Amino acid sequence: MCGIAGIVNGEGGGVEAVTIHRMCQSIVHRGPDDEGIFVKDGAGLGVRRLSVIDLAGGHQPVFNEDKTVCVVYNGEIYNFLELRVELESRGHRFYTHTDTEVIVHLYEEMGRNCVQQLRGMFAFALYDTRNRRLLLARDRLGVKPLHYAFADGRLLFGSEIKSILAVAPELAIIHQSALWQYMYFGYIPDPATAFAPIQKLLPGHVLEFERGKVSIHKYWDLPEYSTHQPDSEEECLQELEHRLAEAVRIRLTADVPVGALLSGGTDSSTVVALMARASSRPVKTFSIGFQHADFNEAQYAKLVAERFATEHHELVLEPNVVETVESLTRSLEEPFGDSSMLPTYYISCLARQHVTVALSGDGGDETFAGYERYQIHLQRRNFQWIPEWAGDFYRKRLHRNLPSSVPGRNLAYSVSLPWVERYLEGVSLQAFDREMALLSDDFRATALGDADPMSPLRRYLDEAPGRDPLSRVLYLDTKTYLPGDILTKVDRMSMLTSLEVRVPILDHLFLEWVTGLPPEWKMRGGKQKYIFSKLAERVGVPKEVLNRPKQGFALPLCHWMRNELKALIMSVLLDSSTFQRGYFNPPGVRRLLDEHFQGRRDHSARIWRFLMFELWHRSFLANVGMMNAGAHADRAASLRGSG
């Protein structure tokens, strides 16, 4: 695992090694073991390396035989040994034992189509000196991040936005519509970022930069849903077990200690069960809990650890949550509204004390329909009998005239919507903003104009390679929520501690097979994750784990907000400078806080989202502003000196 960064000048100007070094220094946490830089003919590539395979000989950048192709790379390619054998049979000579080196030789054989052969998680930058061509590539699901910006004839890229801003702070131009999307969804969907000139390369895409021109190509997408029907449940379970066991097994390859993040839920417990089967030594497992009794899940993780005889490490926390929140927001390049970043960070800290690599159960909910919202969505399709004219009449005439205290008022609004709008409203802030006017009219006008804030999500529902409602929303979440929230959270929090996290459920071959299963294998008789739960039972996950309510890495957020975090929340969200920025509607925010702190409603998720936004504005964005001012001062001094 590493962090990459670089610049290619399409107009032939030079790139200095010191500039690439500055980009790399901003992401040292991603690769504390080594730094490598390549600079030639207007191209500069840099990498910070976390050594996992070929510890001594795996220095990057890595080259082909005549050093005309160079690559820097973040990730792991699990089929690299098979690829290496095939490439050597074609005459290619290798000088390392790393997975990185197969990329340059595959490129020589296949050009940009080399990514089709890679099985794993990756983001890489490859420079072809003969053609003066840069190739950027991101893995199929977006496990690894990759950002880029095209400015003044240059293509800048980096694993994190901060690498780009470290040398081009003038690109920190706020993207108002992206910030609106953050307010609605709690994250900024790809490809947008909080900064207008900077984009995320979409998962399953490659970017080529040659002769000053950028071209982007999709190389992978989820296949058609519901294409194969197993003859029996036993046949389905056998195939499911075989495929997931293989995905787990190939992710155990490393020259450093490997463990597992164990939440005590079905997904991570199943991964641990399959790890224990494939390992000759006890699996190292890690779990955390909180002293607040309702949120201490350590007991379930301990049951799993005992069942599979793991070397278990458990930490029950009473953290200084204010200090952690303020510290983490200084490192976030974009506002991020998922509060489970806290337990993800804490468990990563614990794991990194013992291992360098850890497997997780992420991706199971989007693959096997694990979120409660899927069940609610399907249940509310029973209201499809409501005529369109009746729904329009209620929303436009009746709803606004009903007092907010009328029971069922908001439910009636929801069921009056067409099913697509109903689902999108359920995953966004839209209903609360409509009821409480949380965001200002000026922000709405600036960010949206006449645009539809739901358009980034609606497009995926329209394009979904499946026609049944469940498959369509699974596709939507796999394209948006999974890379934008879940995988971003895991990448940023784990890499802050220099821990590599691998996600076997998101193995693309496994995922393609599961996608082809009809929806009744994923949700049946009101039971979410039907076939995956059967698999978990089959491999020995304790029944106490299987039968408990879903929580993931739970945390006592509501308790913290009404106690430890209350002073911070009130001082930040009610501060005059917060309102002067123009994003929030003061009466709406005050009402939100009043209802929460008086115990009338639990608004923890929305308050957290707003708190993280304002703290990001005060910390990361303020630091970028100072960098920009310093850059302007340096340029002015340079001009005075030259004059």
Secondary structure, DSSP 8 states (H G I E B T S, - for coil): -EEEEEEEETTS----HHHHHHHHHTTGGG--SEEEEEEETTEEEEEEE---SSTTT--SSEE-TTS-EEEEEEEEETTHHHHHHHHHHTT------SSTHHHHHHHHHHGGGGGGG--EEEEEEEEETTTTEEEEEE-SS--S--EEEEETTEEEEESSHHHHHHH-GGG--B-HHHHHHHHHHSS--TT--SBTTEEE--TTEEEEEETTEEEEEE------SS----SSHHHHHHHHHHHHHHHHHHTT--SS-EEEE--SSHHHHHHHHHHHHH-SS--EEEEEEESSGGG--HHHHHHHHHHTT-EEEEEEE---HHHHHHHHHHH-SS----TTHHHHHHHHHHHHTT-SEEE--TTHHHHHT-SHHHHHHHHHGGGGGS-HHHHHHIIIIIGGGS-TTSTTHHHHHHHTS-HHHHHHHHTSSHHHHHHH--B-HHHHHHHTTT--TTHHHHHHHHH-S--SHHHHHHHHHHHTHIIIIIHHHHHHHHHHTT-EEE-GGG-HHHHHHHHTS-GGGTEETTEETHHHHHHHHHTT--HHHHTS---SS---HHHHHTTTTHHHHHHHHT-HHHHHTSSB-HHHHHHHHHHHHTTSS--HHHHHHHHHHHHHHHTHHHHHHHHHHHHHHHHHHHHHHH-
